[in-house]
Amino acid sequence: MRRNDFRGEPPTFLVSSGLDPFVLQNRRYAAALERAGVPVRYVEYPGLPHGFPASATRYVVSITRSAKPCAGSA
């Protein structure tokens, strides 16, 4: 991340997929926001590829059955 201070950022809803090449960065970003006191809701969908929302009709059943909030999310 290029920033160290995330204080004052707006409440954030962050969605990621388990097969996204940026999943680790997304987790770190959510954690950094949380440490700065920013309300964060981070949801990760395991087993889904990057860009899955664009193909939502294929994944709707899988997402609703497998989505679980990650530890530390509000």
Biopython code that builds the backbone (N, CA, C, O; Angstrom):
import numpy as np
from Bio.PDB.StructureBuilder import StructureBuilder

atoms = [
    (1, "MET", "N", (0.841, -1.182, 0.000)),
    (1, "MET", "CA", (0.000, 0.000, 0.000)),
    (1, "MET", "C", (0.883, 1.240, 0.000)),
    (1, "MET", "O", (1.971, 1.261, 0.577)),
    (2, "ARG", "N", (0.397, 2.230, -0.640)),
    (2, "ARG", "CA", (1.163, 3.464, -0.744)),
    (2, "ARG", "C", (0.888, 4.431, 0.389)),
    (2, "ARG", "O", (1.614, 5.411, 0.561)),
    (3, "ARG", "N", (-0.147, 4.167, 1.158)),
    (3, "ARG", "CA", (-0.488, 5.040, 2.281)),
    (3, "ARG", "C", (-0.338, 4.266, 3.572)),
    (3, "ARG", "O", (-0.458, 3.041, 3.602)),
    (4, "ASN", "N", (-0.075, 4.999, 4.632)),
    (4, "ASN", "CA", (0.006, 4.391, 5.954)),
    (4, "ASN", "C", (-1.104, 4.858, 6.873)),
    (4, "ASN", "O", (-1.414, 4.197, 7.864)),
    (5, "ASP", "N", (-1.700, 5.985, 6.555)),
    (5, "ASP", "CA", (-2.703, 6.582, 7.429)),
    (5, "ASP", "C", (-4.059, 6.614, 6.719)),
    (5, "ASP", "O", (-4.233, 7.312, 5.720)),
    (6, "PHE", "N", (-4.997, 5.859, 7.242)),
    (6, "PHE", "CA", (-6.327, 5.788, 6.640)),
    (6, "PHE", "C", (-7.393, 6.432, 7.529)),
    (6, "PHE", "O", (-8.589, 6.278, 7.283)),
    (7, "ARG", "N", (-6.955, 7.151, 8.559)),
    (7, "ARG", "CA", (-7.919, 7.830, 9.430)),
    (7, "ARG", "C", (-8.748, 8.805, 8.614)),
    (7, "ARG", "O", (-8.238, 9.476, 7.716)),
    (8, "GLY", "N", (-10.037, 8.876, 8.938)),
    (8, "GLY", "CA", (-10.921, 9.817, 8.280)),
    (8, "GLY", "C", (-11.546, 9.307, 6.992)),
    (8, "GLY", "O", (-12.354, 10.001, 6.375)),
    (9, "GLU", "N", (-11.184, 8.113, 6.587)),
    (9, "GLU", "CA", (-11.802, 7.545, 5.384)),
    (9, "GLU", "C", (-13.257, 7.181, 5.686)),
    (9, "GLU", "O", (-13.594, 6.909, 6.838)),
    (10, "PRO", "N", (-14.111, 7.173, 4.681)),
    (10, "PRO", "CA", (-15.523, 6.844, 4.916)),
    (10, "PRO", "C", (-15.704, 5.362, 5.209)),
    (10, "PRO", "O", (-14.828, 4.558, 4.892)),
    (11, "PRO", "N", (-16.827, 4.992, 5.809)),
    (11, "PRO", "CA", (-17.119, 3.570, 6.006)),
    (11, "PRO", "C", (-16.973, 2.834, 4.671)),
    (11, "PRO", "O", (-17.353, 3.348, 3.619)),
    (12, "THR", "N", (-16.421, 1.637, 4.736)),
    (12, "THR", "CA", (-16.057, 0.921, 3.511)),
    (12, "THR", "C", (-16.656, -0.469, 3.476)),
    (12, "THR", "O", (-16.627, -1.201, 4.465)),
    (13, "PHE", "N", (-17.206, -0.827, 2.308)),
    (13, "PHE", "CA", (-17.673, -2.179, 2.029)),
    (13, "PHE", "C", (-16.766, -2.717, 0.932)),
    (13, "PHE", "O", (-16.744, -2.183, -0.177)),
    (14, "LEU", "N", (-16.020, -3.771, 1.235)),
    (14, "LEU", "CA", (-15.031, -4.315, 0.310)),
    (14, "LEU", "C", (-15.361, -5.772, 0.030)),
    (14, "LEU", "O", (-15.523, -6.571, 0.953)),
    (15, "VAL", "N", (-15.459, -6.112, -1.252)),
    (15, "VAL", "CA", (-15.770, -7.472, -1.677)),
    (15, "VAL", "C", (-14.577, -8.017, -2.442)),
    (15, "VAL", "O", (-13.997, -7.333, -3.286)),
    (16, "SER", "N", (-14.219, -9.258, -2.134)),
    (16, "SER", "CA", (-13.109, -9.897, -2.819)),
    (16, "SER", "C", (-13.470, -11.349, -3.085)),
    (16, "SER", "O", (-14.391, -11.898, -2.480)),
    (17, "SER", "N", (-12.732, -11.957, -3.995)),
    (17, "SER", "CA", (-12.931, -13.379, -4.266)),
    (17, "SER", "C", (-11.664, -14.134, -3.908)),
    (17, "SER", "O", (-10.560, -13.596, -3.998)),
    (18, "GLY", "N", (-11.831, -15.371, -3.504)),
    (18, "GLY", "CA", (-10.705, -16.173, -3.062)),
    (18, "GLY", "C", (-9.665, -16.419, -4.140)),
    (18, "GLY", "O", (-8.497, -16.646, -3.822)),
    (19, "LEU", "N", (-10.057, -16.379, -5.404)),
    (19, "LEU", "CA", (-9.122, -16.629, -6.503)),
    (19, "LEU", "C", (-8.659, -15.338, -7.178)),
    (19, "LEU", "O", (-8.038, -15.380, -8.239)),
    (20, "ASP", "N", (-8.955, -14.212, -6.577)),
    (20, "ASP", "CA", (-8.534, -12.925, -7.117)),
    (20, "ASP", "C", (-7.030, -12.768, -6.897)),
    (20, "ASP", "O", (-6.543, -13.032, -5.797)),
    (21, "PRO", "N", (-6.285, -12.344, -7.917)),
    (21, "PRO", "CA", (-4.850, -12.151, -7.716)),
    (21, "PRO", "C", (-4.531, -11.082, -6.671)),
    (21, "PRO", "O", (-3.405, -11.017, -6.179)),
    (22, "PHE", "N", (-5.512, -10.242, -6.329)),
    (22, "PHE", "CA", (-5.299, -9.180, -5.353)),
    (22, "PHE", "C", (-5.899, -9.492, -3.980)),
    (22, "PHE", "O", (-6.036, -8.593, -3.150)),
    (23, "VAL", "N", (-6.250, -10.732, -3.736)),
    (23, "VAL", "CA", (-6.942, -11.063, -2.488)),
    (23, "VAL", "C", (-6.112, -10.692, -1.256)),
    (23, "VAL", "O", (-6.666, -10.193, -0.276)),
    (24, "LEU", "N", (-4.811, -10.921, -1.283)),
    (24, "LEU", "CA", (-3.990, -10.586, -0.116)),
    (24, "LEU", "C", (-3.946, -9.077, 0.112)),
    (24, "LEU", "O", (-4.002, -8.624, 1.255)),
    (25, "GLN", "N", (-3.847, -8.300, -0.958)),
    (25, "GLN", "CA", (-3.864, -6.841, -0.826)),
    (25, "GLN", "C", (-5.210, -6.366, -0.301)),
    (25, "GLN", "O", (-5.269, -5.438, 0.506)),
    (26, "ASN", "N", (-6.287, -6.990, -0.752)),
    (26, "ASN", "CA", (-7.614, -6.608, -0.265)),
    (26, "ASN", "C", (-7.744, -6.866, 1.229)),
    (26, "ASN", "O", (-8.294, -6.044, 1.962)),
    (27, "ARG", "N", (-7.239, -8.007, 1.674)),
    (27, "ARG", "CA", (-7.274, -8.320, 3.118)),
    (27, "ARG", "C", (-6.465, -7.303, 3.911)),
    (27, "ARG", "O", (-6.902, -6.829, 4.959)),
    (28, "ARG", "N", (-5.275, -6.969, 3.398)),
    (28, "ARG", "CA", (-4.415, -5.996, 4.097)),
    (28, "ARG", "C", (-5.071, -4.612, 4.151)),
    (28, "ARG", "O", (-4.997, -3.916, 5.164)),
    (29, "TYR", "N", (-5.703, -4.233, 3.064)),
    (29, "TYR", "CA", (-6.375, -2.935, 3.012)),
    (29, "TYR", "C", (-7.514, -2.881, 4.031)),
    (29, "TYR", "O", (-7.651, -1.900, 4.762)),
    (30, "ALA", "N", (-8.321, -3.924, 4.078)),
    (30, "ALA", "CA", (-9.418, -3.972, 5.050)),
    (30, "ALA", "C", (-8.874, -3.897, 6.477)),
    (30, "ALA", "O", (-9.431, -3.196, 7.322)),
    (31, "ALA", "N", (-7.793, -4.615, 6.737)),
    (31, "ALA", "CA", (-7.195, -4.605, 8.079)),
    (31, "ALA", "C", (-6.640, -3.219, 8.417)),
    (31, "ALA", "O", (-6.795, -2.747, 9.543)),
    (32, "ALA", "N", (-5.992, -2.566, 7.444)),
    (32, "ALA", "CA", (-5.437, -1.230, 7.688)),
    (32, "ALA", "C", (-6.547, -0.223, 7.976)),
    (32, "ALA", "O", (-6.409, 0.614, 8.867)),
    (33, "LEU", "N", (-7.638, -0.301, 7.230)),
    (33, "LEU", "CA", (-8.771, 0.582, 7.497)),
    (33, "LEU", "C", (-9.321, 0.347, 8.896)),
    (33, "LEU", "O", (-9.610, 1.291, 9.631)),
    (34, "GLU", "N", (-9.460, -0.915, 9.249)),
    (34, "GLU", "CA", (-9.989, -1.257, 10.572)),
    (34, "GLU", "C", (-9.085, -0.732, 11.679)),
    (34, "GLU", "O", (-9.574, -0.191, 12.671)),
    (35, "ARG", "N", (-7.768, -0.886, 11.522)),
    (35, "ARG", "CA", (-6.820, -0.367, 12.524)),
    (35, "ARG", "C", (-6.927, 1.142, 12.667)),
    (35, "ARG", "O", (-6.682, 1.686, 13.743)),
    (36, "ALA", "N", (-7.294, 1.820, 11.582)),
    (36, "ALA", "CA", (-7.429, 3.284, 11.610)),
    (36, "ALA", "C", (-8.774, 3.723, 12.171)),
    (36, "ALA", "O", (-9.055, 4.918, 12.255)),
    (37, "GLY", "N", (-9.611, 2.754, 12.556)),
    (37, "GLY", "CA", (-10.901, 3.096, 13.139)),
    (37, "GLY", "C", (-12.007, 3.305, 12.122)),
    (37, "GLY", "O", (-13.077, 3.808, 12.463)),
    (38, "VAL", "N", (-11.762, 2.928, 10.888)),
    (38, "VAL", "CA", (-12.772, 3.076, 9.832)),
    (38, "VAL", "C", (-13.715, 1.880, 9.893)),
    (38, "VAL", "O", (-13.250, 0.741, 9.930)),
    (39, "PRO", "N", (-15.010, 2.106, 9.903)),
    (39, "PRO", "CA", (-15.942, 0.976, 9.855)),
    (39, "PRO", "C", (-15.770, 0.222, 8.526)),
    (39, "PRO", "O", (-15.873, 0.806, 7.447)),
    (40, "VAL", "N", (-15.504, -1.086, 8.632)),
    (40, "VAL", "CA", (-15.227, -1.900, 7.446)),
    (40, "VAL", "C", (-16.092, -3.143, 7.456)),
    (40, "VAL", "O", (-16.257, -3.800, 8.484)),
    (41, "ARG", "N", (-16.633, -3.448, 6.309)),
    (41, "ARG", "CA", (-17.306, -4.736, 6.082)),
    (41, "ARG", "C", (-16.546, -5.384, 4.937)),
    (41, "ARG", "O", (-16.633, -4.923, 3.799)),
    (42, "TYR", "N", (-15.801, -6.445, 5.220)),
    (42, "TYR", "CA", (-15.030, -7.157, 4.207)),
    (42, "TYR", "C", (-15.640, -8.542, 4.039)),
    (42, "TYR", "O", (-15.779, -9.301, 4.999)),
    (43, "VAL", "N", (-16.000, -8.854, 2.798)),
    (43, "VAL", "CA", (-16.580, -10.157, 2.491)),
    (43, "VAL", "C", (-15.738, -10.783, 1.394)),
    (43, "VAL", "O", (-15.454, -10.163, 0.369)),
    (44, "GLU", "N", (-15.347, -12.022, 1.634)),
    (44, "GLU", "CA", (-14.551, -12.754, 0.655)),
    (44, "GLU", "C", (-15.319, -14.002, 0.233)),
    (44, "GLU", "O", (-15.824, -14.750, 1.070)),
    (45, "TYR", "N", (-15.396, -14.210, -1.061)),
    (45, "TYR", "CA", (-16.101, -15.366, -1.603)),
    (45, "TYR", "C", (-15.077, -16.408, -2.047)),
    (45, "TYR", "O", (-14.479, -16.273, -3.114)),
    (46, "PRO", "N", (-14.874, -17.444, -1.235)),
    (46, "PRO", "CA", (-13.857, -18.445, -1.564)),
    (46, "PRO", "C", (-14.213, -19.205, -2.843)),
    (46, "PRO", "O", (-15.381, -19.490, -3.107)),
    (47, "GLY", "N", (-13.197, -19.524, -3.619)),
    (47, "GLY", "CA", (-13.389, -20.342, -4.803)),
    (47, "GLY", "C", (-13.876, -19.615, -6.035)),
    (47, "GLY", "O", (-14.008, -20.222, -7.098)),
    (48, "LEU", "N", (-14.150, -18.308, -5.916)),
    (48, "LEU", "CA", (-14.630, -17.563, -7.078)),
    (48, "LEU", "C", (-13.493, -16.759, -7.692)),
    (48, "LEU", "O", (-12.588, -16.316, -6.985)),
    (49, "PRO", "N", (-13.538, -16.569, -9.020)),
    (49, "PRO", "CA", (-12.459, -15.860, -9.704)),
    (49, "PRO", "C", (-12.617, -14.345, -9.637)),
    (49, "PRO", "O", (-13.679, -13.822, -9.302)),
    (50, "HIS", "N", (-11.530, -13.662, -9.966)),
    (50, "HIS", "CA", (-11.548, -12.207, -10.112)),
    (50, "HIS", "C", (-12.625, -11.840, -11.137)),
    (50, "HIS", "O", (-12.747, -12.499, -12.170)),
    (51, "GLY", "N", (-13.395, -10.805, -10.861)),
    (51, "GLY", "CA", (-14.414, -10.351, -11.792)),
    (51, "GLY", "C", (-15.717, -11.118, -11.728)),
    (51, "GLY", "O", (-16.563, -10.979, -12.611)),
    (52, "PHE", "N", (-15.893, -11.935, -10.680)),
    (52, "PHE", "CA", (-17.110, -12.747, -10.614)),
    (52, "PHE", "C", (-18.407, -11.939, -10.624)),
    (52, "PHE", "O", (-19.407, -12.449, -11.130)),
    (53, "PRO", "N", (-18.456, -10.711, -10.099)),
    (53, "PRO", "CA", (-19.736, -9.994, -10.156)),
    (53, "PRO", "C", (-20.230, -9.762, -11.588)),
    (53, "PRO", "O", (-21.435, -9.657, -11.815)),
    (54, "ALA", "N", (-19.311, -9.683, -12.552)),
    (54, "ALA", "CA", (-19.720, -9.475, -13.940)),
    (54, "ALA", "C", (-20.445, -10.697, -14.498)),
    (54, "ALA", "O", (-21.184, -10.596, -15.477)),
    (55, "SER", "N", (-20.229, -11.841, -13.874)),
    (55, "SER", "CA", (-20.885, -13.086, -14.294)),
    (55, "SER", "C", (-21.806, -13.589, -13.192)),
    (55, "SER", "O", (-21.928, -14.793, -12.968)),
    (56, "ALA", "N", (-22.445, -12.659, -12.513)),
    (56, "ALA", "CA", (-23.212, -12.985, -11.309)),
    (56, "ALA", "C", (-24.257, -14.065, -11.514)),
    (56, "ALA", "O", (-24.474, -14.877, -10.615)),
    (57, "THR", "N", (-24.900, -14.102, -12.647)),
    (57, "THR", "CA", (-25.965, -15.093, -12.820)),
    (57, "THR", "C", (-25.431, -16.514, -12.724)),
    (57, "THR", "O", (-26.169, -17.419, -12.334)),
    (58, "ARG", "N", (-24.177, -16.729, -13.068)),
    (58, "ARG", "CA", (-23.588, -18.065, -12.941)),
    (58, "ARG", "C", (-23.312, -18.448, -11.497)),
    (58, "ARG", "O", (-23.347, -19.626, -11.141)),
    (59, "TYR", "N", (-23.036, -17.446, -10.666)),
    (59, "TYR", "CA", (-22.551, -17.722, -9.329)),
    (59, "TYR", "C", (-23.552, -17.479, -8.207)),
    (59, "TYR", "O", (-23.232, -17.741, -7.048)),
    (60, "VAL", "N", (-24.731, -16.995, -8.504)),
    (60, "VAL", "CA", (-25.670, -16.593, -7.460)),
    (60, "VAL", "C", (-25.902, -17.708, -6.454)),
    (60, "VAL", "O", (-25.838, -17.459, -5.250)),
    (61, "VAL", "N", (-26.164, -18.908, -6.897)),
    (61, "VAL", "CA", (-26.428, -20.011, -5.971)),
    (61, "VAL", "C", (-25.190, -20.312, -5.143)),
    (61, "VAL", "O", (-25.298, -20.481, -3.928)),
    (62, "SER", "N", (-24.022, -20.386, -5.761)),
    (62, "SER", "CA", (-22.793, -20.678, -5.025)),
    (62, "SER", "C", (-22.483, -19.600, -3.994)),
    (62, "SER", "O", (-22.116, -19.904, -2.859)),
    (63, "ILE", "N", (-22.630, -18.358, -4.388)),
    (63, "ILE", "CA", (-22.311, -17.255, -3.485)),
    (63, "ILE", "C", (-23.207, -17.294, -2.255)),
    (63, "ILE", "O", (-22.720, -17.177, -1.131)),
    (64, "THR", "N", (-24.484, -17.454, -2.452)),
    (64, "THR", "CA", (-25.390, -17.405, -1.312)),
    (64, "THR", "C", (-25.181, -18.593, -0.387)),
    (64, "THR", "O", (-25.498, -18.509, 0.799)),
    (65, "ARG", "N", (-24.670, -19.662, -0.888)),
    (65, "ARG", "CA", (-24.432, -20.831, -0.039)),
    (65, "ARG", "C", (-23.076, -20.810, 0.638)),
    (65, "ARG", "O", (-22.926, -21.386, 1.715)),
    (66, "SER", "N", (-22.072, -20.157, 0.034)),
    (66, "SER", "CA", (-20.723, -20.264, 0.579)),
    (66, "SER", "C", (-20.187, -18.978, 1.206)),
    (66, "SER", "O", (-19.168, -19.032, 1.895)),
    (67, "ALA", "N", (-20.811, -17.850, 1.003)),
    (67, "ALA", "CA", (-20.272, -16.588, 1.503)),
    (67, "ALA", "C", (-20.342, -16.527, 3.017)),
    (67, "ALA", "O", (-21.384, -16.763, 3.627)),
    (68, "LYS", "N", (-19.211, -16.206, 3.597)),
    (68, "LYS", "CA", (-19.132, -16.037, 5.045)),
    (68, "LYS", "C", (-18.280, -14.801, 5.307)),
    (68, "LYS", "O", (-17.230, -14.634, 4.686)),
    (69, "PRO", "N", (-18.709, -13.941, 6.209)),
    (69, "PRO", "CA", (-17.862, -12.798, 6.541)),
    (69, "PRO", "C", (-16.529, -13.295, 7.102)),
    (69, "PRO", "O", (-16.481, -14.271, 7.850)),
    (70, "CYS", "N", (-15.468, -12.619, 6.734)),
    (70, "CYS", "CA", (-14.148, -12.981, 7.245)),
    (70, "CYS", "C", (-14.009, -12.497, 8.688)),
    (70, "CYS", "O", (-14.689, -11.563, 9.113)),
    (71, "ALA", "N", (-13.128, -13.144, 9.422)),
    (71, "ALA", "CA", (-12.880, -12.744, 10.800)),
    (71, "ALA", "C", (-12.484, -11.284, 10.841)),
    (71, "ALA", "O", (-11.700, -10.822, 10.011)),
    (72, "GLY", "N", (-13.011, -10.575, 11.781)),
    (72, "GLY", "CA", (-12.679, -9.175, 11.955)),
    (72, "GLY", "C", (-13.596, -8.219, 11.212)),
    (72, "GLY", "O", (-13.514, -7.006, 11.401)),
    (73, "SER", "N", (-14.475, -8.761, 10.360)),
    (73, "SER", "CA", (-15.382, -7.852, 9.657)),
    (73, "SER", "C", (-16.584, -7.559, 10.541)),
    (73, "SER", "O", (-17.002, -8.387, 11.351)),
    (74, "ALA", "N", (-17.122, -6.372, 10.367)),
    (74, "ALA", "CA", (-18.257, -5.951, 11.212)),
    (74, "ALA", "C", (-19.545, -6.475, 10.683)),
    (74, "ALA", "O", (-20.600, -6.221, 11.264)),
]
sb = StructureBuilder()
sb.init_structure("model")
sb.init_model(0)
sb.init_chain("A")
sb.init_seg("    ")
for serial, (resi, resn, name, xyz) in enumerate(atoms, 1):
    if name == "N":
        sb.init_residue(resn, " ", resi, " ")
    sb.init_atom(name, np.array(xyz, "f"), 0.0, 1.0, " ", f" {name:<3s}", serial, name[0])
structure = sb.get_structure()
